[in-house]
Amino acid sequence: MQYRKLGTTDIDVSVIALGTMTWGEQNTEAEAHAQLDYAIGQGVNLVDTAEMYPVPPRPETQGSTEKYIGTWLQKTGKRGQIILATKVAGRVRNAGQAGNVRGGQTRHDRANIEAALNDSLKRLQTDYVDLYQLHWPDRTTNFFGQLGYEHVEDEDTVPIAETLQVLDDLVKAGKIRHIGLSNETPWGVNQFLRIAEQQGLARVVSIQNPYSLLNRTFEIGNAEISIRENVGLLAYSPLAFGHLTGKYLNGAKPAGARITLFERFARYKSENAEQATQAYVDLAQAHGLDPAQLALAYVNTRRFVTSNIIGATNLAQLKTDIDSIDVRLSDEVLQEIERIHQLFPNPSP
């Protein structure tokens, strides 16, 4: 395994991180524990979860993912061996955004953040988290696949300074070691950094946004901030919900696969996305590479990436994904990736 510093901290996190959003929906508690055992055994130390997991969010399952991690920690006593990251849900604006969490009252104010963190700590069976992230912004902006920005005048939002003050207090209380953002824009990252510096508050150390061969929009603005300000990317959906493995090509619907089970996830189904995916799969096969490992290895090479968050529903997938850390892409393959990207730029933002 390889490791990189988490922002400006002295924490070394594995370049491959273990994502958990299927645990409690597609994965049982025993399967979650088996994934943790295997990943930690392979040198993975960053485990990422969220209060709203598993996904898709349902009242019946909300919080199950954190509970499974908590029972594993209680059983193994390995809290000190992992960097544990979780998230507080953002303001609910549509049916897909965890309206079941606290009755949809998920603003980034003191009452909600403190309640969310305390509930997460109970489920995780720990008294602190290493990285606490804002799952998405409190304000209206473009994320979760929305490209164009539509401004809302005089919107009632929790000021970033207020949110940062709450998080800073929780850091000082020892319940959080560091804070991070998720699904954030360049403007948002800059505001969090500026206010933290002006007011002497906790500084964000990471940003968790989507990044894959089908969605490189992070490069347009956030990549520069990540590098210049040392706020590294924790890349999620690096396999585009499994599409970049090639298993959904030509209309295939593998039994038990995520897109087969949940048709709501249409982000990677466009015609251009299908053609781009086919091109990347063909490229991998032409060079004797596993398509999933090619896609993950590309993400691993990016300078602005701190960690690449993989998600698997079985141990065979998990092994393939973790082993991508040892895959080296030739200059020829990298050049061909850029050629395909020019033909099909960001078909699944």
Summary of the structure (lengths in Angstrom):
residues: 349
radius of gyration: 19.1
end to end distance: 29.3
largest distance: 54.9
contacts: 1188
relative contact order: 0.13
helix: 42%
strand: 15%
